[in-house]
Structures are given as structure tokens and as C-alpha cells.
Amino acid sequence: MATAFPSPSSEVVSGCRVLGGQDVGDPVWGHVSLRDPDGRGVWLKAGQLGFDEVTKADVMLIDFDGKVLIGGQRVPLEYPIHTEILRARTDVHSVVHAHPPYSIALGATGQPLQVFSNAAGPFAAGVPRYTRPVGLIDTQELGVELAECLGAARAALMSGHGVVTAGASVATAVTTAILLERACQLHLAVAAAGGLDPALAEPGDRYHHTETEYYLMRSWEHLLRGVSAA
């Protein structure tokens, strides 16, 4: 019997539902995307719906210039976040954009993320900050600029705006966004409590295990089980 693989729209829905169970900020703003396996473009959350409300009917396929190929919804204004990162990064198949509160707060301080927890481990190589003060990434030029800022990193903080994360799958991109928010929360909590113990300032290879696909997928499977059981 042939194995049934989830459709691209189903994968995007799963990513949205998992994010909907987390505090990722603004109720209806933000997106999950997935590169079309046939090379036609990008599957993307559409419509002004919360992550927890998204169904397959709310996922559309657009080409890399924003033209609708499948779906009748309005294309999100910030689709260039997704198209330009996917255009620039052949290793990336999914992009998440959201507005998580602790990530926004840390991004506004200008401080680099401190790595002293398992949640922060995947970001030991650093999290770049996109500092151009724009309200929306709604042009190809801005999308290209954000993609260049992200570079080869897993995630970038967007000052005064939110975050963007990138992964080889919806599972890894979504899990990365959730772990980044947790890491930023811990960073700000430690800063408020007086600052980090200098003995923890250099993570070395202490969190090397968190950089693996296995680590991210174990977290994703737990998150997905929670949504499925709801």
C-alpha cells in the first residue's frame, strides 16, 4: 500500500494550527509558507484569519511574483518575505513570519540573543537583526533586503516588527519560531533579574545537540500532538 503524504496546503495548515496554540503576537497577522514541490511558486496562508482558524481553503498558491495560481483570496501584502527568502535560499522550503512579543522586545533593545538554554541552542551561530524601520515588507526590494540580512541563518529579528524563520520544512520553520520566542523570553527575564552569570556567557558546544533536525522534529511532534488532541 502506497504511503499517503500530506499535501502542501495540509502542511501549511498544520504549521498555522501549531502556531495558533502559542503566543505569537498579533491575532490575525503573520504567515506560514511552503515551497511548491512542483516548482510553481509558494503555498501561503491567506486571509485575515488567526493561525488557529486556518483551513485548507485558506491556503493559496502564488508564483514568485505574487500572481495567484490556486485560491481565490487576496494575496497577503507581505508575500515578498516568503518569495524572496525562498528565491535566495535553495536549502529552505518553508518560511514563517510572525510578531511574537518577547522577540519583538529583544529586537528593539539591539542586544544580541544570549545563548544559555536549550531553546536558544539552535541560535548559537547568531540571530541577525533587520533594522530598516518599515511597517511592512511589501515590495520585492524589501524582501530581497530581508533575505540578504537573514543570510544563511535560521532566523532574523525584525526591529519594531517581528521575526522571520526559515527551515527545510514547515515543521522546522515553525519549531524554530517557537524556540526563538522562548529564548528571547528567557533572555529578557535574566536581564530583568540582574544579568547573566559570566560563567554562562560562552555556550561553547554545550547546546550542540539542539542544532540537529532530530531535536527540532521531536519538539514539533509534541506540538503537533497537542493540536491534534484539541
C-alpha positions as CSV (number, residue, x, y, z in Angstrom):
1,M,0.0,0.0,0.0
2,A,1.4,3.4,-1.0
3,T,2.3,5.9,1.7
4,A,0.0,8.9,1.6
5,F,2.0,12.1,2.0
6,P,0.3,15.3,3.2
7,S,-0.5,17.9,0.6
8,P,1.4,21.3,0.7
9,S,-1.8,23.0,1.8
10,S,-2.2,20.5,4.6
11,E,1.3,21.1,5.8
12,V,0.8,24.8,5.9
13,V,-2.4,24.3,7.9
14,S,-0.6,22.1,10.4
15,G,2.1,24.8,10.8
16,C,-0.6,27.5,11.3
17,R,-2.5,25.4,13.9
18,V,0.6,24.8,15.9
19,L,1.5,28.5,15.9
20,G,-2.1,29.2,16.9
21,G,-1.5,27.3,20.1
22,Q,1.4,29.6,21.0
23,D,1.6,33.3,21.9
24,V,2.9,34.6,18.6
25,G,1.6,38.1,19.0
26,D,-1.0,39.8,16.7
27,P,-4.1,37.6,16.4
28,V,-4.5,37.6,12.6
29,W,-1.3,38.8,11.1
30,G,1.5,36.5,10.1
31,H,2.1,33.7,7.6
32,V,3.4,30.2,7.1
33,S,4.7,29.3,3.6
34,L,5.9,26.2,1.8
35,R,7.8,25.9,-1.5
36,D,5.7,24.2,-4.1
37,P,7.2,20.7,-4.8
38,D,6.5,21.2,-8.5
39,G,8.4,24.4,-8.7
40,R,5.3,26.6,-9.4
41,G,5.8,29.0,-6.5
42,V,4.8,29.2,-2.9
43,W,1.9,27.9,-0.8
44,L,0.9,30.6,1.7
45,K,-1.6,31.3,4.4
46,A,-4.0,33.9,3.1
47,G,-6.8,35.9,4.5
48,Q,-7.2,37.8,7.7
49,L,-7.5,34.8,9.9
50,G,-5.8,33.8,13.1
51,F,-3.3,30.9,12.9
52,D,-5.7,28.8,14.9
53,E,-8.6,29.3,12.3
54,V,-6.7,28.3,9.1
55,T,-8.1,25.5,7.0
56,K,-7.0,24.2,3.6
57,A,-9.4,26.7,2.0
58,D,-7.3,29.5,3.4
59,V,-4.1,28.4,1.8
60,M,-3.2,29.7,-1.7
61,L,-0.5,29.0,-4.3
62,I,1.2,32.1,-5.7
63,D,4.1,32.4,-8.1
64,F,7.3,34.2,-7.2
65,D,5.9,37.5,-8.5
66,G,2.7,37.2,-6.3
67,K,0.3,36.1,-9.0
68,V,-2.4,33.8,-7.7
69,L,-2.3,30.3,-9.2
70,I,-4.7,28.5,-6.9
71,G,-7.1,30.1,-4.5
72,G,-9.5,33.0,-4.5
73,Q,-8.2,35.0,-1.6
74,R,-6.4,38.3,-1.5
75,V,-2.6,37.8,-1.6
76,P,-1.0,39.0,1.7
77,L,0.8,42.3,1.3
78,E,4.0,40.8,2.8
79,Y,4.3,37.9,0.4
80,P,7.7,39.1,-0.6
81,I,9.1,38.0,2.7
82,H,8.4,34.4,1.6
83,T,9.1,34.6,-2.1
84,E,12.4,36.4,-1.8
85,I,13.8,34.2,1.0
86,L,12.8,31.1,-0.9
87,R,14.3,32.5,-4.1
88,A,17.6,33.2,-2.3
89,R,17.8,30.0,-0.2
90,T,17.6,26.8,-2.1
91,D,18.1,24.9,1.2
92,V,14.9,26.5,2.6
93,H,11.4,25.1,1.8
94,S,9.4,26.9,4.5
95,V,9.3,30.4,5.9
96,V,7.4,31.7,8.9
97,H,6.7,35.4,9.7
98,A,5.0,36.3,13.0
99,H,5.0,39.0,15.7
100,P,5.9,37.3,19.0
101,P,6.1,39.8,21.9
102,Y,9.3,38.7,23.5
103,S,11.1,38.5,20.2
104,I,9.9,42.0,19.3
105,A,11.0,43.3,22.7
106,L,14.5,41.8,22.4
107,G,14.9,43.0,18.8
108,A,14.0,46.6,20.0
109,T,16.8,46.6,22.5
110,G,19.5,46.0,19.9
111,Q,21.1,43.3,22.2
112,P,22.3,40.0,20.7
113,L,20.4,37.0,21.9
114,Q,22.3,35.3,24.8
115,V,22.6,31.5,24.4
116,F,22.2,29.9,27.8
117,S,19.3,27.5,27.3
118,N,18.2,24.6,25.1
119,A,15.7,26.9,23.5
120,A,18.5,29.3,22.4
121,G,20.8,26.5,21.4
122,P,19.8,26.4,17.7
123,F,20.8,30.1,17.5
124,A,24.3,29.8,18.8
125,A,25.7,31.0,15.5
126,G,23.8,34.3,16.0
127,V,20.5,35.9,15.0
128,P,20.8,38.8,12.6
129,R,18.6,41.9,13.0
130,Y,16.9,43.6,10.2
131,T,16.9,47.2,11.3
132,R,15.3,49.2,8.5
133,P,12.3,50.8,10.1
134,V,9.5,49.8,7.8
135,G,5.9,48.9,8.7
136,L,5.5,46.2,6.0
137,I,7.8,44.1,3.8
138,D,5.6,44.6,0.8
139,T,7.9,45.1,-2.1
140,Q,10.4,42.9,-3.8
141,E,13.2,45.3,-2.9
142,L,12.4,45.0,0.8
143,G,12.0,41.2,0.5
144,V,15.4,40.9,-1.1
145,E,16.9,43.2,1.6
146,L,15.4,41.0,4.4
147,A,16.7,37.8,2.7
148,E,20.2,39.3,2.5
149,C,20.0,40.2,6.2
150,L,18.9,36.6,7.0
151,G,21.7,35.2,5.0
152,A,22.4,31.6,6.0
153,A,20.8,31.9,9.5
154,R,17.8,30.1,10.9
155,A,16.1,33.3,11.9
156,A,16.2,37.0,11.9
157,L,14.7,39.6,14.3
158,M,12.9,42.4,12.5
159,S,13.3,45.5,14.6
160,G,10.0,47.1,15.6
161,H,8.1,44.4,13.6
162,G,8.5,40.7,14.3
163,V,10.6,37.7,13.2
164,V,11.2,35.6,10.2
165,T,12.4,31.9,10.4
166,A,13.5,29.5,7.7
167,G,13.6,25.8,7.6
168,A,13.8,22.7,5.3
169,S,10.2,22.0,6.2
170,V,7.1,23.6,7.8
171,A,7.9,21.6,10.9
172,T,11.4,23.0,11.3
173,A,10.5,26.6,10.4
174,V,7.6,26.7,12.8
175,T,9.5,25.0,15.6
176,T,12.4,27.5,15.1
177,A,10.0,30.4,15.6
178,I,8.6,28.9,18.8
179,L,12.0,28.2,20.2
180,L,13.2,31.7,19.3
181,E,10.4,33.3,21.2
182,R,11.1,31.1,24.2
183,A,14.8,32.0,24.1
184,C,14.0,35.7,23.8
185,Q,11.7,35.4,26.8
186,L,14.4,33.8,28.9
187,H,17.0,36.4,27.8
188,L,14.7,39.3,28.9
189,A,13.8,37.5,32.2
190,V,17.5,37.1,33.1
191,A,18.3,40.7,32.1
192,A,15.5,41.9,34.4
193,A,16.8,39.7,37.2
194,G,20.3,41.4,37.1
195,G,22.0,39.8,34.1
196,L,23.6,36.6,33.0
197,D,26.2,34.8,35.1
198,P,29.5,35.4,33.3
199,A,30.2,31.6,33.6
200,L,27.4,31.0,31.1
201,A,28.4,33.7,28.7
202,E,30.2,31.4,26.3
203,P,28.0,28.4,25.3
204,G,30.8,26.5,23.5
205,D,29.4,23.2,22.3
206,R,27.1,22.8,25.3
207,Y,24.0,23.0,23.1
208,H,25.3,21.3,20.0
209,H,22.5,18.6,20.3
210,T,19.9,21.3,19.8
211,E,21.2,22.1,16.3
212,T,20.1,18.8,14.8
213,E,17.0,18.1,12.8
214,Y,16.1,15.4,15.3
215,Y,15.9,17.9,18.1
216,L,13.6,20.2,16.2
217,M,11.4,17.3,15.0
218,R,10.9,15.9,18.5
219,S,9.7,19.3,19.6
220,W,7.5,19.6,16.5
221,E,5.9,16.2,17.1
222,H,5.0,17.2,20.6
223,L,3.5,20.5,19.5
224,L,1.5,18.8,16.7
225,R,0.1,16.1,19.1
226,G,-1.2,18.9,21.2
227,V,-3.1,20.5,18.3
228,S,-4.4,17.1,17.1
229,A,-5.7,16.3,20.5
230,A,-7.5,19.6,21.0
